[in-house]
Amino acid sequence: MRDSFNEINITPLTDIFLVLLIIMMVIAPMLDQQGLNLAVPEVVNAENIKSDSKILNVIVTSANEFYVEGQSIASDELEKYFSEHSKDYPDGLLIQADDDSEHGAIVKVMDSARNVGITSISLSRS
């Protein structure tokens, strides 16, 4: 009669786990954590802005509509508008956002401005 095995041999399993652990310990320091370069915009109140400064005013309403210098602009036209008029406003951009406006709408304005080279962006609650 053959003897039956009463125990499971875990030595190969332990070897595999040790090899995986060593691989992870070697690879982990090499992983470069990718991040988003984000410059947080300066927060100012609309009352603190000098009247002689040339700042482009963008209003984001609670319905996520965009008004640039009083006229309504579609979200896909923002970048085109900024590229055409950015030279007229050397002091940058002021975003006046309604308290109920979505974060994505504000980010859309900021992205459009940065894409055309506007680096001075301020944010105000309206």
Number of C-alpha atoms within 10 A of each C-alpha: 3 4 5 6 7 6 6 6 9 8 9 9 9 11 11 10 12 12 11 12 12 10 11 11 11 11 10 9 9 8 8 7 6 6 6 5 6 6 8 9 13 11 13 15 13 16 8 7 12 9 8 6 11 14 22 19 18 23 24 24 19 14 11 18 14 24 19 17 12 10 9 12 15 11 15 11 10 21 20 13 16 23 15 11 12 19 11 12 15 14 16 20 23 25 26 22 22 17 13 11 15 15 11 10 19 21 11 15 23 22 15 20 23 15 13 15 13 20 15 15 21 20 20 17 14 13
